[in-house]
């Protein structure tokens, strides 16, 4: 197959959920090569993470507070005729060693047992003194005050929210 089927399931509080289906074209040189294709899939998904964070006003899946960070789980079937990846995006108030994050870590451990995969595609490496912007703030300026505002959406992907003209121009030409 020339496309990778990516199904992204993103979760917030009160069973809020969005499903996003993406079909990026697989580079010809890695088609049929499971290890290379899996690595490419992970890299592709990580590069989309920022865009997926800014799609809506998300709250922490565990406590319901405003979400600032995301945790990811990925299950890949890159060895089959139609390669597929399921990406589970968990919106969380704070990653690292917070109580909500630790609950999601336990959920990830259960998922690895069920699917035979490794936990989390990327480990949290944020310094303690850094605070990420709220989900749904403008993708470009990322100001918290804009998280609940009526922002424009990208005309191409219909997902990303923005207020800054710079992000609209960048998205239109990518």
Secondary structure, 3 states (H helix, E strand, C coil): CCEEEEEEEEECHHHCEEEEEEEEECCHHHCCCHHHHHHHHHHHHHHHHHHHHCCCCCECCCCCCECCEEEEEEEEECCCCCCEEEEEEEEECCCCCCHHHHHHHHHHHHHHHHHCCCCCCCCCCCCCCCCCCCCCCCCCCCCHHHCCCCCEECCCCCCCEECCHHHHHHHHCC
